[in-house]
Amino acid sequence: MTATVVLVTLLLAPTASGSAAAPAACQAFTRSSATLPTLVSEWFGRSTDERVLMCPQTSAPGSEGGRPMYLGEGALTQQGAVCTYLSHGLTLAGSGSAARLQRYDRSEARAMALAGPGCPQPHDPASAQGYIETYDISTSAFVGIMRLWSAVTNTAAVNASATDASRSAAARARLQAELGARTGETTVTRIVRIPGSVLRHRYALFLKAPQPSGGGASQYVIYVDKSVRHPYEITAFAETN
């Protein structure tokens, strides 16, 4: 599978963990929830998942809503400076009394967040950034990338930086020019490692920024490179559909 196909597939796929929290319409259930839907309770009985998200599917105007989308999430752990848990899609198999949840593939996303005094709670609406869906990303790479992102969203640091490579500085300047005051409100929703050289790692960061009018959000992608003995560097910035 080519890097382009990988990126397109992940961009169009449902977001397993999202950023700060699950969408407002989603319901998050844990094993200790007071009330559990039958399908979720049955899934907890034969899986090791700690949480299940149930989200409504969008449908065409005037049509009936489709089946909900389900996501299963594993136990929350801390690995050094990073908090993480596994996330995977679930599908509804069968109908009526025979309906049950099952995984529709064996792939796993890994949700990550920088640790503070402890691990932030998944899907906490009070969290500004929250957990980020990642694919093939090490915890050390996550820390380096998020430090770079912190510098990008800090206007003073970006403007004062005299050590950036020219293409990285240009990409940062374009992001600032495109987003303006919205830069500080932009969240990273997904980080994907692009297949390539062992000596040069490449990543795509998918971003969500509020629209100036307040209606919905704009989607962007930042490409980041990391070569041996060199820091993480932005190589491109673009708007996506």
N, C-alpha and C positions, 0 to 999 in steps of 0.2 A: 504494500500500500504506500503510495507516495505521500510526501509531507503535505501537499496541497489537499489530497483526499482526507487525510487525518484531520486537518484543521477544519475543513468544511463540515465533516461529520460531527466533530465535537461542537462546532458553533451552532449547528442545527439541532443537536440532541437536547433533550430536556435537561435542565440544570439539576444535578442531584442534590447539591447542598446549598447552592446560592451563596450570597455574600452575608450581609448582616443578619438576615433572618429569613425564614420561609415566607413566601408571599402571603399577604394578609388573608387570602381566601383559603390557604392550606390549614389543615389541622394536624398538629403533632401529638402523637400518642406515645406514652412510655408504658413499661410494664406495670407501673404503679398508678396509672391513670384511673380515676374513679369509674369511668364508663368507657368501655371499649367496643367498637363495632365487632360483630361476630367474625368477619373476615380477618381483622387485625388480631383479635384474641387467638384465633386458630393459628395464625402465622407465628405469633409469639410462642405457641405451644410446641412448634417443631423447628424453630430457628434460634440462633444466638443473638439476633438483633436486639438492641436496647430501645430503639425508637422506630416508629413508622410514620411517615408523612402521607397524608391523603389530600390530594390537590385536584380541584375540578379541571376538566379539560375544556379548553376554549372551543367554541363551535360557531358555525356561520350564523349571522343574524337571522332570526326567525325559525331556526332549527332547534330541536331538543338537545339539551346538553348530553355529551357522551359520558362514558364511564369515567370515574375518577382515575387519576394517575397516582400510583403508590410508589413510595421510596423507602427502602429499609436502611437503617443506619446501625453500625456496630458500636462497641464500647469506646468511650472517650479515654485516651491515654495521653501522657505527656512525655515527649522525647526531647530532653534538653530544653531549649527555648521555644519549642513548638508543641502545640496541642493538636491532636489529630484523631480522626475516626474514619472508618471505611463506610462507603455509601454505594448502593446499587439499586437499580430499577426493579420493580415488581410488576407483574401483570396478572390480570384476573383470568383464570382458566375455568371453563365450565360455566354452568348457569343453574339458577334455582338453588336447591339444597346442596347440589354438587359443586357449587362455585367455591373456589379457593385461590389464594394468592400463591404465586410461584415466581422465581427469578426467571427473567426472559433471556439472560445470558450470564456468563461467568465473570464478566469484566467488573472491576471495582474502581470507583473514584476514591481519592483520599482527600477528605476535607482537612484543611490546616488553618491554624490561627496562631499568632504569636502569643506566647504565654505572658501573663502579668504576674501578680502575686499567686495566681492560680490559673486554671483553665476557664475561659469564658464558657457560659452555657450555650449549647447549640440553639440556634433560632431565637436568641434573646433579642426582642425588639429594641431594647435600650442600647444595644451594641452598634457602634458606628460602622465598623467594617465586618466584624464577625468572621465566620469560617469561609474559606475559599476552596472551591472545587479544584483539585489538581490531578494531573495525569503524568506519571513517570517523573515525578519531582522528588528529590531527596530533601530531607529537612534542612540540610545546610544550604542547598540551593534556594529553598524557600526563604530562609533568613536573609540571604544576600539579595534576592530579588525584592523582597519587601523593604529592605533598607534603601535600595535604589528608588523604589516607588515613593518612599517617604521623602527622599530628596526632591523628587519630581514635583510633589504636591506642596513643597515648601518653597514658595516663590523667592524668598530672600536667598535661600541656599542655592537655588538654580541660577539666579542672576549673578551671585557672587562667585560661582564656581569658575576657576581659571584652569582646572586640570582636566576637564572633559575633553574627549576627542571631538573633533569638529562635527562629525555626523551625529554623535550623541547629543551635543549641544543644540544642533539644528532641530533634531526631533523633539527635544524638550521645549524649545522655543515655539515650535509649531503647536504642540499640545497646549501650551499656555495661551497662545494666540487664539486657538480654536475654542477652548473651554473658559478662558478668563476666570471670573469669580467662581465658576462652577468647579474648578479644579479641586478645591478643597472638599467638595461634596461628592466627588467621583469615587466609586468603589471598584475594586477588582473582583470580578465574579468567577474567573476561571484562569488557571495557568496550565499550559500544555507544553511539554518538551517536544520539540520537532526532531524527528530522526535525522541523524547526521554523523559527523566525525566524532571520534573519541576525544580528540584534542580540542574540539570546538563545540560547545554545547549551545543550542539555540532554543529559545522559548517564545511563546506567544502569550501575552497577557490580555485577556478580554475585559473591557471596562464598561461600566454603566454610569452615565452622567445625566442628571436631571435636565430636562429641556428648559430653556429660559422662560417659556410661557407657562411652565408648571404642568403641562400635559404630557405624561409619560416620560420616557427616558431615551437618550441617544446611546448607541453602541459604538465602541471603538476598540481597536486592537493595537497594542504596542509589541514590537519585536525586540527581543533582548538577546545579546550574544555574551558568552563567557568563554574566553580562551585561556589556556594554561598560563599562569603567572600574570594574568591581566584581570582587572575588575569587571564586574557586570557592566554592560554598555548597551544603551538603546541604539538600535539601528534603523528603526522605521516606526511611523505612527500613521494610522489610517482609520477612517470611519468605515463601519460595516453596516450591513442591512439589518 
